[in-house]
């Protein structure tokens, strides 16, 4: 049965994204796609969609969605709380990392994201138009557009009593001082030895100039060799670190261009790029260099950890009923719960 999810408030830079538009970079079309593929796959799994299905990615918070004439199922992935507002105005607060069924007239309002700038909401059966093989929004080229209040997206209605699911233990969050890993090149020979030492030894800060295309960093400059501040434009990929003439690095993200004329000192490995892309402005970060074999191993480990996380998703007890799992794992004594458990901290 067809249904629609309505955008009540888009928050900041909300857009439809999937795992990206592949095979068109040679024509100058960026991959686009979500900045947080792990969150997208978890959110989709929570509502029973294929892992790579389109979902709604948003920044910071403030996204509000509503079910119109048919009930919908939504899945939330990220460190934020969700306020459900019933048609009569009654409110209830829920943690993320779970799915919920919205009755017609109900809204789901996403709170501020803690420690990150990216969250994802999946909708069961979300089916926006696909362009060049993907539903990912790349607004700069008119491939879709950022979501605005009043927009409606086609989805699938769910039957009353449809079971919801949750992720009891959300993905582990790396400690703030955990370095972002890099592989040198392809133009690291355009930089002085001092620049290579600086890259790995100082702390940079995410500037306010950070969106889906790229992220400028503030910190010590990286010194080019004399006369080597530009190159003939060549291919570039998400994760590449360009260094323009002012010496301050720019990390390209999912919407990054397909060619560039600044030397690229290094590339963020795929396993760490989502962690970097989710850092909010003002967040500090450090880099460490590894080799290609280390990058490949890290990618395999990250995928194994995500698959384990997806396999841990389980049915959630009925709302208003008794969740035996929560009862057994969170209750300390009769009538009291462990409020320090990760899934409840966001509600405090």
N, C-alpha and C positions, 0 to 999 in steps of 0.2 A: 504494500500500500504506500502511495507517495505521501510525502510530508515535506515541510520546509522548516529550516532553522532560521530564525530572524536575528539580525544583528541589532541589538538595542543600543549598545555603545561599543565602538571598536577599540577603545583604549588607545595604545600607541602602536602604530605600524602593524596592525593585525592583517593577516593575509592568508590565503589558502596555499598550502605547500604540500608536496609529497617528497619523494626521495630525489627529485630533480629531473632535468631534461637532458638526456644523454645523447651523444652522437651528432651534435650540431655546433660544437665549438669551432670547427673548421669554417663554418659560415659566419662566425662572429657572434653566435648565440650562447651566452653563459649557461652554465648548468642550472643555476638557481636552486630551488629545493630548500628544505628546512635547514636551519642552522643547528638543529638538535635532533639528528636522526634517531638517537636512542629514545628520546621522549616521544617522538612521533610513532615509533614502533610499539612502545608500551601503551600509549593512549589508544591506538587502534586495536591492540590485542584486548584491552579492557572492554571494548564494545563489540568484539567479534568480527571486526573488519580484517582483511588481509593486512599484514604488517606495513606495507608500503603505501597504503591508501592515502588519498588527500585528507588533510586535517587543517585545523585553524591554528596558526602560530601567532603568538602575540608577544609584545615587549612590555616589561615592567609591571603591568596590571591594568585593571579597569575594563577588561573585556566583559560584556554582558550579552547573553544569548537567551532567546525565548522560543518556546514551542507554540505554534499557532493552533491549527485545527486538529492536529494529530499528536499523540505522545511520541517523544524522541528519547533515545538513549545517548548520553554524553559520557566520555571518558576523559579524565583530567590527569596530566602528567607534568610535574614541576613542583617547586617548593612554594606553594601558595594554598590559601584556604578558599573555599567556595561557599558563597551564601546562596541558598535556594529560597526564592521568594514565591509563595503560592499566590493564586489568583485573588485570594481574600486579603493579601498583604502579610500573612503570617510568614515568619522567616525561620530558617534553621541553618546552622553552620556545619560544614563538613570539611574534612581534610581532603586533599587531592589524592592521587594514586588510587583512584577508584572510579567506577562508573555509577551513574545515577539515571533514573528514568524521570524525565520532565513531563508532567501532565500538560494538556493544552492550557495556555494562559500562564504557566509557570516560567520563571526566569532563573538563570544561573549566573551569578556575578562572581568573577574571579578577582581575588584580592591581590595585594602587592606581592611580587615574587621576592622571596628572601635569598640574598646572596647570589643572585643571578639576574639576567635581564630577559630570559626566554622561557615561555611556557607554551604548552600545546593542549588543545582540546580536540578530541576526535568525536565525530557524530556518526552513529550507526548508519551505514548506507549513504554517506555523503557522496554526492555525484556531481561535482561541478564540471563544466566543459573542459575538455582536454585539447591543448594546442601543441603541435609538434611532439605528440606522444606523452605529454605530461600536463597535470593540472596546476603545476607550480606557477605562482605569480612572479613575473619579472616586469614590474611596472614601468621601468625606464623604456622598454621597447613595446609597451602596450600588450604584452602577453598577460592578460588579466589585469587587475587593479587592486590597490589596497582596499580593504573592506571599510564601508562607511555605515553610519546609522541608517536603518531602514532597508539595507540589503537583505535579500533572502536567498538561501541556498537549498537546492533539492536534496532530500535525505530519504530515509525509510522509516515508516511508522513502526512502532513496536507494540506488541500485544500486552495487555495488563498482566502483571505478574512476571514479566520477563526478568530473569535473574540478572543481578549485577555482580561485578567482580572487583577484586581489589588486589593490590600488591602489598603484602604484609611488611616486607622489608625493602624500601626504596633503594635505588642504586647508591652505592657508597659515594660520598663527596670527597674529592681530594683535598688535603690540607691546603690552606691558602698559599703556603710557601713552597708547594710542590712545583718544580720547574716545568715549563712547557718545552717539550722536546723538539729539536730541530735537526734537519739534515742540511749540511752546507751546500751552497750552490744554487743555480748554475753559474753565477758570476761573482763568487766570493774572491776571485783573483783581482777584482776591481777595487778591493778595499785594503787598507793598511793592516799590518800585523796588529797594531794597537786597536783597530776597529774590531777585529775578531776576538781579541781578549775582552774588550768592552762588552760585546754582544752576550758573552757568557758569564760576566762577572757583576753586572749592575742590575738594579731594579728599575723597570719601566712602569709607567702608569698609563692606563687606558684614558685617552682624551675624550672630550665630548663629541669629537668628530668620529662617531662610530655608528654604522648602520648595517644593513645587510650586504652592502658592497665591500666594505672594508673598515679597518680600524686603525686610526692614527695613534701612535704611542708617544708619550712625552718622556724625556729622560736625556741622558748623555748622547751626543751626536756620534754617529759612526763615520769615521773619516775615509773618504775615497782616496785612492791614489791620484796624483795630479793628472788632470785632464780626463778622468774616467768617471765622470758623473752621469753620463748618458750612454746608451747603446742603440744600435739599430733595433727597432721594435721587434720583439719575438714573442713566442707563445708564453702564456702565463696561466697558472692554475690556482684554485683556492688553496690558501695556506702559504703562498709565496710571500716573502718579505721584500718589498721594494724599498729602496733607499734613495729618495730624491736628493737634489743638491744641498738641501739644508741639513742632511745627515740624520733626520728623524725617521724611524722605520714606519712603514705602512703594511699591515697584514691584510691580504685580500681574502674575502669571505665568499659565500655562495654566489652572490650577484656580481662578483668581480669580473672585470673585462677579460677578454680572451687574448689580448696582446698588450705589451707595454714597453716603454722606452727607458725606464729606470733600471739600473742594475739590481739583481736579486741576490742578496747575500746568503739567504737560506730559505728553507721551506718547513713550515710546521707539519709534523707528521699527522697522518689521518686520525690516529687514535686520540690525539690531544686537541685537534682543531675544534671540536664541539665545546670543549671546556674553555678554550680561549674565546670563542665566539660568544659565549654566554656571560663573559665578564662585564659588569656594568662600568660606566665611566667612573674614573677615580680609583678603580681597583689596581693594586700593584701586581706585577708579574715578573718572573725571572725565566731565563732560557737556559737550556743545557743542550749540548750537541751529542748526537749519537750517529751511528752509521746506518746504512740501508738495511743491513740484516737486523739490526735492533729495531728499526722502524717496522719491518715486516712482522717481527715477533710481537711487538706491541699491538699491531692491528689484529693479529690472531687472538691475543689474550683479551683485547677489548670486546671482540665479537663473542668469544666464549663466555665472558662475564655477562654480556647482554642476553645471550641465549638462556643462561641460567636464571636470569632475572625474569625473562618472559615465561619460563617454565614454572616459576613460583607463583604466577597469578592464579588465584583461586576464587571460587564462588563466595559472595558476601552474604551474610545472613539477612533475612528479610527485615526491612525497616519497620520498626515497631515490634519486631519479634526479638528472639534471643539469639545473639551471635555467640555460639558456643566457643568459637576460637578466641574471640575477644575476651569472653568471660574467663576462659582458662589461662590466657596469656597476660592479660592486663589487670585483672582484678587482684588487688592485694589482700583485702579483707572484704567482707560483705558490704556492698554499698559504696566502695571506694575503688577508683581506677588508678593506674600508673600514669599520671599526667605528664611525666617526663618522657614517655614513649615518643618516638619520632613522629608518628602520625598525629599526635595530639598537640605537639609543641606549637604548631602554627595557629592553633586556636586560642593560645594563652594571651 
